[in-house]
Amino acid sequence: MRFTDYSMNELTEISIGCAIEVHRALGPGLMESAYQECLLHELTTKSLNVEVEKQMPIVYKDLEINQGYRIDLLVEDTLVLELKTVEKFSPVHLAQILTYLRLGNYPVGLLINFNVELLKNGIKRVRL
């Protein structure tokens, strides 16, 4: 477990609040990268440490493989934010965030779909 000044519930609450703020301002229909940049701005204005496009290597025995797996946003080195702009989540999206949680030994992730009318309907909290 990583050290943070926030509890996991506080981090998820702040992150969801920031995502809602971005969605209220922009609405659905933009590219994922636009939401990512705006959400990064919101999170950093809350003085949170955020890594963008954090590379996630796969380790197989002694071999480390860098195959381009990247976490969209990693908040306080503990909360994975995986952003989407899709009609609806698919099993592949869930598998992707579960893989990131497992590979990085992170406890919780948020799958956030900005392509919805009301953002609370586009958020899924995921745990291992």
Beta strands, then each sheet from edge to edge (+ up, - down):
strand 1: 50-55
strand 2: 58-60
strand 3: 63-65
strand 4: 70-75
strand 5: 79-84
strand 6: 108-113
strand 7: 123-127
sheet 1: 1+ 4- 5+ 6+ 7-
sheet 2: 2+ 3-
end
